[in-house]
């Protein structure tokens, strides 16, 4: 029996930018560059920063834990290669500018790590207790791999005060250009299904729904077949959702599928919902079944300027420059390198910036594309058209917030729920006055955090 692939479920607001996924959607997952040196950031997740567990000149083994923190909201980091710690120093960080990293130089040729493990036919989720699953996920350092980076153990651990009733598996991947999750759904299907079952066992969710945008019928059919083969097709259901950006945001996906709103400033567990990305589910299976830590991930390297765009399985800590070089470099004059996609990604100035657990893509924008971009053209005064209000998926007033930030009225920005902005970029995309509204809001959040002394000035 085939699964329905037409999605009607959606959320208010949103936009339909060009998808640009054809560059890599048919590119199978392949091995990335052999890492001769990696810089493993000590901050790769939401929560407390890890402290180093090794020192300069120490020898480390592939998979060894090299950084950790005792805080509950944190996750350890591990070495993806066998080698020598050459230094512990600041390295470029896409969000924080510079951040501490453990730099490891390869000591000897490392055997290539398998990007996929074959689940035995006798895989039985009942072999693993909820406590064992949570502990394995924590020890493996798994965090949300869809971009947010929230420690997964914290999300799946049962909480008697806030019982989880529904688990949503996010397979939308709404950001233009990016296809790493799509390929994982096609190629690592059994691994994802095993991870879903393990996460369900750990969290105690009676209901599991897999949300996939209806522009991915192949992924729906493949996932449906894997669920039927595993004998869980009746317990875990695929839900097609309408293709629209930012459908992959967890708040938007919850609203689309369950018609529920996560309270402003709240998190999904507060209303009994657990949301996990498909790549995170695959990592859970690998951690629990094989005991492997999260040291590698799939990265989509894409853009019209890239010689060999594709989906590459690479070591965490590999530099962006090394990854681009491995893909044949650039064929056109590149104007901007973005860690992530063009809507929510962050432009980086240093190609030594390392890949982290949340780095799903590297997108290279050409000078010609930038020349046609609206933000290089003259910005004009706001014409009060209201388009930004229409497309905002969080029902905010982006213009009012941006003008408050611009004039340093942080109290007004805060009173208009600036912190609720998910920084999707929809408002900037539709603004006819070419105002970079999302940029102002991002800046305002930083200013506000500095005022409250949450981050250093």
Helices and strands as residue ranges (DSSP letters): G 21-23, E 29-31, E 37-41, E 51-52, E 59-60, E 65-68, E 77-78, E 83-93, E 97-106, G 125-127, H 130-139, H 152-156, G 160-162, E 166-170, H 180-187, H 189-203, E 207-213, H 217-229, E 236-241, H 250-258, G 268-271, E 273-277, H 278-290, E 296-302, E 310-315, H 320-326, E 334-339, E 346-348, E 361-366, H 367-372, G 374-376, H 387-391, H 398-406, H 410-415, G 418-420, H 426-430, H 437-451
